[in-house]
């Protein structure tokens, strides 16, 4: 009888939790979910305990016509102490419960894998211990394409690709967070994680991912190819940061440890295996696609399509003459815009929107960006499209 009652209560609690929250997928989830449900029940019980008697008393002792008002007590020490001390005990308990959970999200458990995450308008950069960045982008909705010739970008509900960040299942992970420009917030609902990012300051959070089974995925397959392993979870920016704040998203993919190691190793060597054009395409997808299209459509920044060797109208005359008709002049303009994005602003676009990428791209990646500009203008060379010979 007792065991049946406990199972009933447990299933009831589980049902109520699922009513408000999707299943948690980290070691922090039970504490966060438990605190959420505790606060909810405190609110419900407090509301009923206060509102029901208040409504009854207001009706029971309402002022009746023809009856003179009587003098009522204006002070009761016991009641006043009770309604101060009682809630104080409850909120103190909530504080220590929440503080315990916060400490668990800050102190790494054992030898955690350190992953650097940088937020900027309006994308995320990730850096793994081997120097690799994210090597894959996906679209948040693969059902966008409905007509021949449409792509995810040009379809009726087109959107920009978002990065995939991989982590291993069952292994502590520590995210080291910083911002290039304004305040952002790294938010993974399924992991019950949220931490703000600030310019010129580091913050961090640590957790242990769980459940890499894609069949249990809360976010769906999100652009995964058939047979790809891992469970996907949405990442959002939870702090308003400007025009495309709502599009500042990414995917966290939880993989078995062997798949994680294999993926990160492949990403670390990706640039050495691609042609310059493909390297540029990769860099664009990873860092630039949020603001710069490649189909001619206007975004936060100018489109890259057909841009190469064309005159560039500048919003402010710096007095410096730029020969946009030569490759040398154009290549210099591209590299300067990467390192000093506010030096020469294209007319019709606002200054201060693009962060500097100085020191963040390797020489081959910079050359790839230039080659990709040439490709989009139909001026790429055979050398731009040549795939490097495999290293012996």
Phi, psi and omega in degrees: 000313181296316181295323178296319179297318180296318179296321179296315179296320181295316180293325178295316179297318180297320180295318180293323178296315180294337178297327184254332189229141170286159182304136177284151185227033174213171180291345180274345188299314183302318181294316181294314181295319179298317179294320178301312182293324179298313180297321179298315181291325175300317180294317181296311182296318180297319180298312181295316183296332181267314188286320182296308177299322182298315179296319180295313182295322179297325178281317185294319184248034177293154180286127182261148179300136176083358180254125181289141178296142179257156180285130181246157180296144178246010181203136175212106186300316183299313180295317183295319177294321182296313184279000170261311184290319181302302177299327179298319178297317181295312183290331175294319177298317178298319180301310183291326175298311179295321180294322177298317177295321178297315179299320178296332179275354182251331184260118182294142181263103181075209181275088182281150174279122181270125179233124179274131178236127179241127177258143176204163182291112357227076186202174177236136170251144179230143180227120180270165182303333180271007180089359181284150170253184177294130183252014182213141172234150179223166173261143184289345179219108181280359180265015182289326188278116183236346183233151177302135179089347178283151171236171179302328183283324186260354181294173185302323180244043184296153176212171180275152177291151178239156185279154173255129176246121183261144175221154181274147178285137173073011180238132179301137179234137176240120175268123173263120192245142173205163179240146177274335190227286184240182180286132174234175177217122183271111191234121177239093186304317183296335180265356185059043182238138174203128179214136180281149176244140182230150173293144175060030180201143178259141166232168182208163172206149183228147180198169176243109180295147179228159173063090177264006182289116182296339180293339180263007189298129177282333184263347183094189183280339173040063172081006179288145176283154179305132179092347178294138182271167174110158178245131187260146178220143180287144169239132179233161165268124184254020177227120184304127188227015177128196191307309186256032180305318184292343180262003181276083186231170175201176178238130172263121181248119179269121184240154167302153188303318182294322177292323178298312181298318180296316182295314182295323177295318178297318180295325180294333182255009189297315185296332182282349184255356186250157171292164180300321179298316180291327175298315178297320178297320179295314179298318179300313181296324183281323192237339193241342190295336180299324186248335185241117178277169175237017180242010179093349181284147182278135177234206175299325174240171181293152177291150178275345187292129176061021186273331189293135179066016176259150177300139180246110176288126182262144182288333179228130178281108182279353183085351180268128180274126179243125179270095182280002180269353180246151179296321180299316179295318181291317180299320177297319179297318180297311182295322178295321180293329177290316184275322182231076189296341181262005182292317180223107183264125176300133179302137180095358180235148185279147174281160175080008181272330185256128175282161177283140176250023181301128177078002184259347180246137176287166181302319181292326178291321176297317177296325179294322178298315178297317179296323180292324173301316179296319180299317181290342177260004181072026184238016181291147179263169176299326179294326178295326185264359184283130177276132182299149176291140178300139179286137180277000000 
